[in-house]
Amino acid sequence: MDPMSLLFFGCVFGVVVLIGFALQPSSETTSISQRLEGLTAGQQQRSASLRDQDEMSKSAFTRVVLPIVDKLSRFFSQLTPVTSLNRARISIIRAGLQGKVTPTQITTLSYMLMVLIPFFSLPMAGGIPDSLLSKGTAILAIGALLGYRLPFGFVEGKAAARQHEIRKALPFTLDLISISVEAGMALDGAMTIVMEKSHGPMAEELNLTLREIRLGKGRNEALIDMGERIGIDELKSFVTAVTYIARLGGSLVDVIRIQAQSMRIKRRQRAEERAMKTPVKIMIPLVLFIFPSMFIVILGPAFLTMMEQQMLMPHN
């Protein structure tokens, strides 16, 4: 067997061994079960019922895959660069998945898929390739790259979609805050009213910010953290203007109204920019699919007629 085959099967064997090790019960689970033995039968039944309901309410990925990945992360944490962990952490926060997954879980899952996807792609590749320049090697390399990028791409895509929803909701949110402040409410109270009357990612971020303020964090600091957490330039501009007015004094209603109008202008500019890019994007399917079909429909009968005339002409 060549060295490439040995290396590939060694990686697969290592992943299988680590998964088997992760499935073994840990000492922490044993100690917890021993402490639970002192509870009464009724308390055990109630806690077990509540725990089962809570577990069954979660998705299969959270109940089955993440515990295995979490136990395997201790082995892969030393192999992951700090930049990858920081990038995964930022994407998780912006996707609203903090507390559900961790950066080490994402990176560990990417390492596992980087081996498992090429393994399941072996029939398509025709077995273990004999050469590094063969078609099978290219298929396995694409599978490994896809497996590594798949978890990161999922989280980054979810973060981009969430930022898009927040960007769309920002002008209306600022209008509601402006009306509430103009009616005599403080900024915190206006944010509370908007959070209670709305739903979506923006309401979730306002709820988290208000919770931080109630726990003792300063309002300006909590707003700055919200802007950094979401990562949208328009929101950062709003937070900067609000904190500046709070320090120097001024009309908070006018600032919020101006920021909302500015966000509407930027949203219209982005829509116009996308509309200007549409003709260029249409050219790709037009050239690849529509033009060939039109040529076949228009020139096909003429070509067939020419071929028939060529066949009916006498040969010298």
WORA-V393624 format. One record per backbone hydrogen bond with DSSP energy under -0.5 kcal/mol. CO is the residue of the C=O (numbers start at 1). NH is the residue of the N-H. E is the energy in kcal/mol with one decimal. If there is no record, write none. Layout:
# WORA-V393624
CO_NH_E + CO_NH_E
This chain:
# WORA-V393624
2_6_-1.7 + 3_7_-2.4 + 4_8_-2.2 + 5_9_-2.6 + 6_10_-1.9 + 7_11_-2.0 + 8_12_-2.1 + 9_13_-2.4 + 10_14_-2.2 + 11_15_-2.2 + 12_16_-2.2 + 13_17_-2.3 + 14_18_-2.3 + 15_19_-2.2 + 16_20_-2.3 + 17_21_-2.3 + 18_22_-2.2 + 19_23_-1.6 + 20_24_-0.5 + 21_24_-0.9 + 26_30_-1.5 + 27_31_-2.6 + 28_32_-2.1 + 29_33_-2.2 + 30_34_-2.0 + 31_35_-2.0 + 32_36_-2.0 + 33_37_-0.7 + 34_37_-0.6 + 35_38_-1.1 + 36_39_-1.4 + 40_44_-2.2 + 41_45_-2.2 + 42_46_-2.4 + 43_47_-2.6 + 44_48_-2.5 + 45_49_-2.4 + 46_50_-2.5 + 47_51_-2.6 + 48_52_-2.6 + 49_53_-2.3 + 50_54_-2.3 + 51_55_-2.5 + 52_56_-2.7 + 53_57_-1.2 + 55_58_-1.1 + 59_63_-2.1 + 60_64_-2.4 + 60_65_-0.7 + 61_65_-0.6 + 61_66_-2.2 + 64_68_-0.9 + 65_69_-2.5 + 66_70_-2.8 + 67_71_-1.7 + 68_72_-1.9 + 69_73_-1.3 + 71_74_-0.6 + 72_75_-1.3 + 72_76_-1.2 + 73_77_-1.7 + 76_79_-0.8 + 76_80_-0.8 + 81_85_-1.7 + 82_86_-2.6 + 83_87_-2.4 + 84_88_-2.4 + 85_89_-2.4 + 86_90_-2.4 + 87_91_-2.2 + 88_92_-2.4 + 89_93_-2.2 + 90_94_-2.4 + 91_95_-1.6 + 92_97_-2.5 + 93_96_-1.1 + 97_100_-2.2 + 97_101_-1.7 + 101_99_-0.6 + 102_106_-1.9 + 103_107_-2.4 + 104_108_-2.3 + 105_109_-2.4 + 106_110_-1.9 + 107_111_-1.9 + 108_112_-2.3 + 109_113_-2.5 + 110_114_-1.6 + 111_115_-0.8 + 112_115_-1.0 + 112_116_-2.7 + 113_117_-2.1 + 115_119_-1.5 + 116_120_-2.3 + 117_121_-0.9 + 119_122_-1.1 + 121_125_-2.0 + 122_126_-0.8 + 122_127_-2.7 + 123_126_-0.6 + 131_134_-1.0 + 134_138_-1.4 + 135_139_-2.1 + 136_140_-2.4 + 137_141_-2.4 + 138_142_-2.4 + 139_143_-2.2 + 140_144_-2.3 + 141_145_-2.4 + 142_146_-2.6 + 143_147_-2.5 + 144_148_-2.0 + 145_149_-2.0 + 146_150_-1.7 + 147_151_-0.6 + 148_152_-0.6 + 149_153_-3.1 + 150_154_-2.2 + 151_155_-2.1 + 152_156_-2.7 + 153_157_-2.4 + 154_158_-2.2 + 155_159_-2.3 + 156_160_-2.4 + 157_161_-2.3 + 158_162_-2.1 + 159_163_-2.4 + 160_164_-2.0 + 161_165_-2.0 + 162_166_-2.3 + 163_167_-2.6 + 164_168_-1.9 + 165_169_-1.7 + 166_170_-1.2 + 167_171_-0.5 + 169_173_-2.2 + 170_174_-2.7 + 171_175_-1.9 + 172_176_-2.1 + 173_177_-2.2 + 174_178_-2.6 + 175_179_-2.4 + 176_180_-2.2 + 177_181_-2.6 + 178_182_-2.5 + 179_183_-1.3 + 180_185_-2.0 + 181_184_-1.5 + 186_190_-2.5 + 187_191_-2.4 + 188_192_-2.0 + 189_193_-2.2 + 190_194_-2.3 + 191_195_-2.4 + 192_196_-2.2 + 193_197_-2.0 + 194_198_-1.1 + 200_204_-1.8 + 201_205_-2.2 + 202_206_-2.2 + 203_207_-2.2 + 204_208_-2.2 + 205_209_-2.3 + 206_210_-2.6 + 207_211_-2.0 + 208_212_-1.9 + 209_213_-2.0 + 210_214_-2.3 + 211_215_-1.5 + 212_217_-2.2 + 213_216_-1.3 + 218_222_-2.6 + 219_223_-2.4 + 220_224_-2.4 + 221_225_-2.3 + 222_226_-1.9 + 223_227_-2.2 + 224_228_-2.3 + 225_229_-2.3 + 226_230_-2.3 + 227_231_-2.3 + 227_232_-0.5 + 232_236_-2.1 + 233_237_-2.3 + 234_238_-2.0 + 235_239_-2.6 + 236_240_-2.3 + 237_241_-2.2 + 238_242_-2.5 + 239_243_-2.5 + 240_244_-2.0 + 241_245_-2.3 + 242_246_-2.3 + 243_247_-1.4 + 244_248_-2.2 + 245_249_-2.8 + 250_252_-0.8 + 251_255_-1.4 + 252_256_-2.3 + 253_257_-2.4 + 254_258_-2.5 + 255_259_-2.3 + 256_260_-2.3 + 257_261_-2.2 + 258_262_-2.3 + 259_263_-2.2 + 260_264_-1.8 + 261_265_-2.0 + 262_266_-2.3 + 263_267_-2.2 + 264_268_-2.3 + 265_269_-2.3 + 266_270_-2.3 + 267_271_-2.1 + 268_272_-2.4 + 269_273_-2.3 + 270_274_-2.3 + 271_275_-2.1 + 272_276_-2.0 + 273_277_-1.4 + 274_278_-0.8 + 275_279_-0.5 + 277_281_-1.9 + 278_282_-2.2 + 279_283_-1.1 + 280_284_-0.5 + 281_284_-0.7 + 281_285_-0.7 + 282_286_-1.9 + 283_287_-2.6 + 284_288_-2.1 + 285_289_-2.3 + 285_290_-1.6 + 286_291_-2.8 + 289_293_-1.3 + 290_294_-2.4 + 291_295_-2.5 + 292_296_-2.1 + 293_297_-2.3 + 294_298_-2.6 + 295_299_-2.5 + 296_300_-1.3 + 297_301_-0.5 + 298_302_-0.5 + 299_303_-2.3 + 300_304_-2.4 + 301_305_-2.4 + 302_306_-2.2 + 303_307_-2.1 + 304_308_-2.2 + 305_309_-2.4 + 306_310_-2.1 + 307_311_-1.8 + 308_312_-1.8 + 309_313_-1.2
